[in-house]
């Protein structure tokens, strides 16, 4: 990967890291996750469709967070690659 692309990945990673450290962002994820779990647990036996929707909401929330964490990790790895490039020069 060329240096320009690596620098773009570092920038994206930094933005993702800022999101993950943002208290409003993390609060939102925590509140929604807990709300979905609470609603899921309180469903009645005949509310299978509601359970399915809540399960999908919890799963989607986890996928969003995992993707942002992946972007942050990719940025960290790109920064390490740039550092290695400069050590070799």
N, C-alpha and C positions, 0 to 999 in steps of 0.2 A: 504494500500500500504506500502511496506517495505521501510526502510530508503534508501537503495541502489537505488531503483527505483525512489524515490523522488529526490535524488541527481542528477540522470540522467535527470530528468525533469527540475530541476533547471538549470543545465548546458545548456540544449537545449533552455530553456527560455532566459538565458543570451545571447546566440548566436543570437537568434531571435531579442532580444532587441537591440543588437549591429547593426544588419542589419537595423532595423527600424530607428536607429539614424545615420546611415552612409549617408553622404550627397550625395555621388554618387548614392547610391541605391535609396534614396528618389527622387533625381533629375530625375533618369531614369523613375521611376513610374510616376512622374508628367509630364515629357516631353511626354512619350508615351500616357498617358491618354489624355492630351490636343491635341496631334496630331490626335488620333483616333476620338475624339469629333469634332475637326475642319473638318476632312475629312467627317465624318458622316453628319454634318450640310451642307456641300457643295455638297453633292450628288445630282444628277439630279433625277427627278421623275421616270425615267425609269431604275434607278440603284438599284433596290431592292436587288439584290444579294450582291452588294458591301455594302449596308447598313447593311445587315444581317451579313456579315463578320466583319464589324467594330463594330457592336453591340456585337458580340461574343468576339471580342478582348477586348473591354472595360470590359465586364463581366468577362472574364478570368483573366484580370489584377486585378480586384477587388477581385476575389476569391483567387488569390495568396497572395495578401496583407492581406486579412482577415485570411488566414491560418497562416501566419507568426505572426500576432497579437495574434491569438489563442494560438500558441506555447509559446509566451512571457507571456501571461496571465496564462497559465498552469504552467509555471515555477515560477511565482510569488506565485501562490496558493500552489505549492509544497514547496516553501521556508517557507511559513506561517505554513504549516503542520509540517515541520521539527522543527520550532521554538516551536510549541505547544508540540511536542513530548519531547523536552528538558525541557520545563517548568514543565511537569508532572514527570520528573525523579528526 
